[in-house]
Amino acid sequence: MKLLTRWVINAGTLLLLAYYLPGMEVSGWYAALITAFVLGLVNAVLKPILVILTLPVNILTLGLFTFVINALLFWFVASFIKGFDVAGFMPAFWGALILSVVSWIVSGLLKK
């Protein structure tokens, strides 16, 4: 039940981001749900591999390169999900950052 709740909240967050963040578009709830699901899969599978591969750069930047990885994965998902468009790196960066913060808060609240 917690997983389903997080999924729906992340989809709603994507819809709100598309409304307030210029350069990002989501066509509707269906596209937001699919995007939230695919983002979860990509973050679970590809992100750990990319973090390990870019570990030297990540160490040199004191972990800040992880934000770049998040933005690139967000932008990557937008490249093949129909109904979810991101215009460039900066909208992807801010979208990934805000979605990560909201997801972190929701995870913290659902653990209690």
Secondary structure, DSSP 4 states (H G I P E B T S, - for coil): -HHHHHHHHHHHHHHHHHHHSTTEEE--HHHHHHHHHHHHHHHHHHHHHHHHHTHHHHHHTTTTHHHHHHHHHHHHHHHHSTTEEE-SHHHHHHHHHHHHHHHHHHHHHHH-
